[in-house]
Amino acid sequence: MKMELKHMKEMEDGSAICELELDDDAKRYLIEKGFIEMLQIALDKDPAWWTEAEEMKLDIIASFGEEI
């Protein structure tokens, strides 16, 4: 997995603008981690929204990932 910082500019408010070079494995890793975090936040706010239908959707999405 390749994650390389190419350029970083620190802003006055303490944030930064970064340019990264990522290979496909790194991109997939970051997207998966972000997706999992997003689901966890939603579950923490209201676990009742997660239904069997949502579980089936996730299984469908996961099956596409196996083909990549």
N, C-alpha and C positions, 0 to 999 in steps of 0.2 A: 504494500500500500504506500502510495506516495502523496504526501501533503507538504508542500513547500511554500513558505512565505516569500513572495516575490517583491512586494512593496508594502510599506505601512506608513500612513500619515496620521499622526496623533492630532486630534482636534482640541480646541480650547475647553470644551465641556468634559474632557476626559475620555471621550469615545475615540474610536480609530476607524479609519478607512483602510481596508486590507485588500491586497490582490494575492490570491492563492493559486497555486498550480496543483491540481488534483488529478490522480488517475481514476479510472472507472471504479475500482474497489473503494477508494476514499470517498468518492461521490455517493456511492450506494450506502456506505457505512453511515455517513452524515445524514442522508435522507432517512434511513431506517431509524436512527437514533432520534431524529426530530419528530418523526411520526409516532414513535412509541411515547415520547415525552408529551406530545399533544394529546394522545389518548389517555395518558395517566392524569393529566390536568382535568380533562373532561370527566373522568371517573371520580376524581376527588371532589369535583363540584356537585355532581349528581349521578350516583351510580345507577339510578333507575332508568336512565336513557339507554343503557346497554342491554339489548334484547337478543333473543335467538336469531332474529333477522340480521342484526348487526354482526353477530358471530359468523353467520353464513357469508355475508359480504366480505369479511376479513379473510375467510378461507378462500374465496374466489380470488381476491387480490393476491394472497400469498401464492396461489398456484401459478399466477403469471410470473412471479419472481423466480420460480424454479426454472422457467424456460429461458431466462436471460443468461 
